[in-house]
Amino acid sequence: MSSLEAAARPINVLAGRELEFVQLGHAIVLGFSGGRRVVIESVAHLCAGPLGDDVLVEPGYDSDDSAASDALAVLLGDVVREARAGFDGELRISFARGAELRIDADADAESWAVTGPDDFLIVCMPGGELAAWGGATAGA
């Protein structure tokens, strides 16, 4: 495991990948082409979403927020234009049709993770520190 640089860095493993599925539960899992995944374990913000409004998307089985699930469903088939991890642990995923998903770091829990081929794994640790394993240590 290695600690990543404090500056914003691209997550290139997601760029150009199509969102193929969304799984809702205790965590939200976004499944992209090529076996890439984003696991969201804290509140996410869908900005300038396809439905026209900004939407808070919160993981959890108790969530009965149809606006959030509808907004995520509209993203299906969209392609990642850019993904970046900020110095504070924030993850931003921009989509080709204009939507942007932002997941902030949580002070007390892991808030998100990105997985991919070659054991690629980046995790936003409590407080926003980024940790990397496998292919992520050589660059995203």
N, C-alpha and C positions, 0 to 999 in steps of 0.2 A: 504494500500500500504506500502511496506517496501523496503528500499534500500538494495541491495544485497552486499555481501562481495566483496572486491576489487580483490581477487584472482580469477584465472580461475576456473570455476565450470562446471561440467558435466550437460548436459540437457538430463537426462535419459529418459524423456518422448518420445524422438525421437529414441532412440537406438532400433535396431531390427525392425523398421517400414519400410514398402515398400513404395516407391514413386508411388502413384497411378495416380496423375494428376498434370499438370502444367497449370496455368491460367496466360495469359499475359495481361497486361493493365497498368493503372497508377501505379499499384504495381504488382509484380510477386507473385503469390500464389502457394506454393508447398503443395500439399495435400497428406498426408501419411495415411497408414492404421490406423484404430482405431480412426479416427477423428482428428488426429493431423494436424496442419497447420503451415507453416512458411510463413510469409508475408514479402516480401523484398521491401523496398521503396527507396533504394539507389543502387549504382553500386555494383555488386557482381563479384567476380573473381572465375571462374571455373578452378581449377589448375589440371594439369595432367589429363585432361578430357579424356573421351572415344574416342574423335576424335584425340587425340594426342597432341593438342596444348592448351595453356592457353587461355581462352576466357573471355573477359569482357562482363557481362550481365547487361544491363541497363533497368530498367522499363520505361514504357511510351508508349503511343499509337503511337507516331511518330517513334518509333524505327523500322527500316527496316533491322535489322541485322540478316540475316538468319543463320550465324555461331552461334550466341548466342542461337537462338531458336532451332537450330538443336542439339547443345550440351545439352541443357536442355531436349530435347525430348529423347535423347539417355539414359538419366538417368532414364527414366520411367521403373519401375519394379525393380530397384536397391534398396538395403536395406541399411539403415543407420548403419554404424559400430559404430560411435561415434559422438556426438555433444557436443561442449564446448563453453561457453561464456568466453572470455578473460577479464582480469582486465581493459582493455581499451574500452570494449564494442564490441569488435570483436566477431562475431559468426563464428565458423568453423564446417562444417558438412562433415564428412568423410563417403564415401560409400564403400560397400563391394567390388566393382569392381575396386577400386583404385582412383576414382575421389574425389576431395575435393572442396567444395564450401565455399568461405570466403566472409563475408559481414563485412566491416569496419564500425565503428561508423561515423556518420556525425556530424559536429560541430553545424549545425543549424537546424536539423530536426531528427525526429525518423527514424532510418535506418532499423530496423527489429523488428519482434515480433514472438513469438512462442505461439501457443494456443494448448490446449488439454482438456481432460476430467476434471471434477470437477472444472470448471471455471479457469483452469490453464492458466496463462498469464504472460509472461515475455516480456518486451518492452525495447529496447535500446533507451533511451531518447537522446535528443540533447547533444552532447559532450561526450557520451559514458556511462553515468550512467545507470545502470540497475534497473528497477523497476519491482516488482512482485505483482500479485494479486492471490486470490483463492488458488488452490493447489500448485502453484509455491512458495508460502511463506513457505511451510513446507519442501521444497527441490525439486529439479528438477528431 
